[in-house]
Amino acid sequence: VINTSYTVSTCSNGLECLEILHRFTPDLIFLDINMPLMDGKECLIKIRNSAALNDVKVVMCSTSINTTDAQLFDSLNARYLTKPSA
């Protein structure tokens, strides 16, 4: 039996993301790299520094990811994908 019921939460910046993550632990997090107040890279680092969130799967998204970012994401056990630019 496949569970087709999902709970989805959205946020508009990294600080809001971390606030949401204090209330529940998701199975998967999608983070845009470019967000206001706290970017996705800083948010990912804070997620990985949290014992409660360290094992959550994270996918980083951006219109372009440079080599340095890709290496950082790999070192923090996050996957990344590029999304089409507008």
C-alpha positions as YAML, in Angstrom:
chain: A
units: angstrom
residues:
- id: 1
  name: VAL
  ca: [0.00, 0.00, 0.00]
- id: 2
  name: ILE
  ca: [1.38, 3.36, -1.01]
- id: 3
  name: ASN
  ca: [0.60, 6.32, 1.18]
- id: 4
  name: THR
  ca: [-0.57, 9.13, -1.08]
- id: 5
  name: SER
  ca: [-1.17, 11.58, 1.75]
- id: 6
  name: TYR
  ca: [1.47, 14.27, 2.09]
- id: 7
  name: THR
  ca: [1.88, 17.31, 4.27]
- id: 8
  name: VAL
  ca: [3.61, 20.17, 2.50]
- id: 9
  name: SER
  ca: [4.87, 23.32, 4.20]
- id: 10
  name: THR
  ca: [6.31, 26.29, 2.38]
- id: 11
  name: CYS
  ca: [8.38, 29.23, 3.46]
- id: 12
  name: SER
  ca: [9.77, 32.33, 1.80]
- id: 13
  name: ASN
  ca: [13.21, 32.50, 3.42]
- id: 14
  name: GLY
  ca: [15.75, 30.49, 5.36]
- id: 15
  name: LEU
  ca: [14.79, 31.88, 8.76]
- id: 16
  name: GLU
  ca: [11.16, 30.89, 8.25]
- id: 17
  name: CYS
  ca: [12.33, 27.45, 7.15]
- id: 18
  name: LEU
  ca: [14.25, 26.92, 10.39]
- id: 19
  name: GLU
  ca: [11.23, 28.09, 12.41]
- id: 20
  name: ILE
  ca: [9.04, 25.51, 10.67]
- id: 21
  name: LEU
  ca: [11.65, 22.81, 11.26]
- id: 22
  name: HIS
  ca: [11.42, 23.41, 15.03]
- id: 23
  name: ARG
  ca: [7.79, 22.24, 14.86]
- id: 24
  name: PHE
  ca: [8.21, 19.03, 12.86]
- id: 25
  name: THR
  ca: [10.80, 16.93, 11.05]
- id: 26
  name: PRO
  ca: [10.04, 16.38, 7.36]
- id: 27
  name: ASP
  ca: [11.15, 13.49, 5.20]
- id: 28
  name: LEU
  ca: [12.51, 15.82, 2.52]
- id: 29
  name: ILE
  ca: [13.48, 19.50, 2.26]
- id: 30
  name: PHE
  ca: [13.79, 21.47, -0.98]
- id: 31
  name: LEU
  ca: [15.85, 24.64, -0.52]
- id: 32
  name: ASP
  ca: [16.37, 27.38, -3.07]
- id: 33
  name: ILE
  ca: [19.89, 28.76, -2.85]
- id: 34
  name: ASN
  ca: [18.81, 32.37, -3.34]
- id: 35
  name: MET
  ca: [16.37, 33.37, -0.59]
- id: 36
  name: PRO
  ca: [16.03, 36.59, 1.38]
- id: 37
  name: LEU
  ca: [17.11, 37.00, 5.03]
- id: 38
  name: MET
  ca: [19.04, 33.71, 5.04]
- id: 39
  name: ASP
  ca: [20.09, 31.95, 1.87]
- id: 40
  name: GLY
  ca: [19.77, 28.24, 1.26]
- id: 41
  name: LYS
  ca: [23.45, 27.52, 1.85]
- id: 42
  name: GLU
  ca: [23.40, 29.01, 5.34]
- id: 43
  name: CYS
  ca: [20.10, 27.29, 6.07]
- id: 44
  name: LEU
  ca: [21.54, 23.93, 4.94]
- id: 45
  name: ILE
  ca: [24.55, 24.38, 7.23]
- id: 46
  name: LYS
  ca: [22.23, 25.07, 10.19]
- id: 47
  name: ILE
  ca: [20.13, 22.03, 9.29]
- id: 48
  name: ARG
  ca: [23.21, 19.82, 9.19]
- id: 49
  name: ASN
  ca: [24.41, 21.22, 12.53]
- id: 50
  name: SER
  ca: [21.13, 20.16, 14.16]
- id: 51
  name: ALA
  ca: [21.16, 16.65, 15.60]
- id: 52
  name: ALA
  ca: [17.40, 16.38, 15.06]
- id: 53
  name: LEU
  ca: [17.64, 17.35, 11.36]
- id: 54
  name: ASN
  ca: [21.04, 16.03, 10.34]
- id: 55
  name: ASP
  ca: [19.66, 12.94, 8.59]
- id: 56
  name: VAL
  ca: [16.83, 14.66, 6.69]
- id: 57
  name: LYS
  ca: [17.24, 14.47, 2.93]
- id: 58
  name: VAL
  ca: [17.86, 17.90, 1.38]
- id: 59
  name: VAL
  ca: [17.72, 18.95, -2.26]
- id: 60
  name: MET
  ca: [19.22, 22.32, -3.17]
- id: 61
  name: CYS
  ca: [17.69, 24.13, -6.15]
- id: 62
  name: SER
  ca: [19.01, 27.00, -8.26]
- id: 63
  name: THR
  ca: [19.11, 28.27, -11.82]
- id: 64
  name: SER
  ca: [22.87, 27.68, -11.69]
- id: 65
  name: ILE
  ca: [25.16, 25.93, -9.28]
- id: 66
  name: ASN
  ca: [28.87, 26.62, -9.39]
- id: 67
  name: THR
  ca: [31.58, 24.07, -8.61]
- id: 68
  name: THR
  ca: [32.22, 25.48, -5.14]
- id: 69
  name: ASP
  ca: [28.52, 25.22, -4.25]
- id: 70
  name: ALA
  ca: [28.31, 21.69, -5.64]
- id: 71
  name: GLN
  ca: [31.28, 20.63, -3.50]
- id: 72
  name: LEU
  ca: [29.73, 22.23, -0.41]
- id: 73
  name: PHE
  ca: [26.42, 20.46, -1.00]
- id: 74
  name: ASP
  ca: [28.18, 17.14, -1.50]
- id: 75
  name: SER
  ca: [30.16, 17.62, 1.72]
- id: 76
  name: LEU
  ca: [26.90, 18.34, 3.59]
- id: 77
  name: ASN
  ca: [25.15, 15.29, 2.11]
- id: 78
  name: ALA
  ca: [22.69, 17.32, 0.06]
- id: 79
  name: ARG
  ca: [21.72, 16.77, -3.54]
- id: 80
  name: TYR
  ca: [21.29, 19.58, -5.98]
- id: 81
  name: LEU
  ca: [19.45, 20.25, -9.16]
- id: 82
  name: THR
  ca: [19.33, 23.14, -11.52]
- id: 83
  name: LYS
  ca: [15.97, 24.59, -12.39]
- id: 84
  name: PRO
  ca: [15.16, 26.40, -15.61]
- id: 85
  name: SER
  ca: [15.70, 30.14, -15.53]
- id: 86
  name: ALA
  ca: [12.73, 32.36, -16.27]
...
